[in-house]
Each structure stands twice: as C-alpha cells, then as structure tokens.
Amino acid sequence: MANQFKISEKVMENILSNAISIKSKEPQNYEHMFKILMDNLNDTAKESIVHLSLIEEVYKPVTLNGYVKLIPPSYHKSDKYEEDILKDMGLYAGHGMVYAKVIGDTSWGSEPFNPFYSSIKIEFMYHNKEKQLEMYEHSCSPLELIAVSVDDIKYFDILATDSEPIHQADLFMNVEQTEDNTIKE
C-alpha cells in the first residue's frame, strides 16, 4: 500500500495555489477560483487535485467492473495469497502488484459510480488453497489504483482455449460469491 502523508491546511493552500497558477498563469479571477476550491472541496478532492497536478504521467480513471493493479496491504502476503502461486495463475502484475476488479465506490447513495470518490471498492484476485481464483473485497484510494486492460491479465489467457477466446463478461456470468469470499458456480 502506498505511503499516505498528512499535510497542513496552509501547505495545501500553497500547493493548490501553485497548481492553479501554473496552468492558468494567474487569471483575472484567480482569487475567486482559489476561494471556491478551498471553501467547497473536501480534503479528499483537494488531495486528488494536488496529486494529479504533480504526477508526470497521465492518470487514467478506473471504471466500474474494470480491472486495476495495485500494491496490496503487506499483511495480505502469506495470509491471503502466495506470490509464487499468483505468478503461476497469471494473477501477479509484477513489482509487488496484484490485480483486482473495481466493484464500486464506497458512497451510500445510489448515485452513478464516481472514480474520484475518496474510497473505491475492489475485489483482489487472489487464490484459495486449491489454487483457484478467490475474490477478496477491499477498499482503497482511487489514487492507489492503476487501470489495466483485461488483456493484460494472463490469468484470462490461461483460461481461454485456442479455439474459443474468453470474454470478460463471460467469466463471472454464473459465479456466486459466498460469505467466506469463496467462489462457487
């Protein structure tokens, strides 16, 4: 899991101020824009803006039912999964990262999925003792997630036969999750 840091409100103000002025070169309404941001955005939105303004690469928002890779919590290793088994199954993304499926955001309403909500619900793609796929629900910051294509996940290639390609939607068509997070068909 990525390190998280708390910063003071004053530092946040300075960073947001710089982020606005870098792109907009001190527009006429800069003070009003800055006041709106500081007064109306929650801390998570401010953090996301700062993060996105400072990273070098283009950020690709996650999608509902899409796949992502991320560094899992350190306490999951050996307890929830074994790295060598994930590698054998095609579920290891490399560099300490594993794959997961996005299943929603953690908001209470019935609003549409918000990829920038403070916490995103995912299902880690782990394994059980029989080395079969086992989904494990977890929540994390959207900024920890890297969107990937289903084609990047070797597990799906292993499932597919040469004559019959597998489609993402077909994988979970007749699958049901039990209370202990095992998959039964």
Secondary structure, 3 states (H helix, E strand, C coil): CCCCCCCCHHHHHHHHHHHHHHHHCCCCCHHHHHHHHHHHCCHHHHHHHHHHHHCCCCCCCCCCCCEEEECCCHHHECCCECHHHHHHHCCEEECCEEEEEEEEECCCCCCCCCCCCCCEEEEEEEECCCCCEEEEEEEECHHHCEEECHHHCHHHHHHCCCCCCCCHHHHCCCCEECCCCCEEC
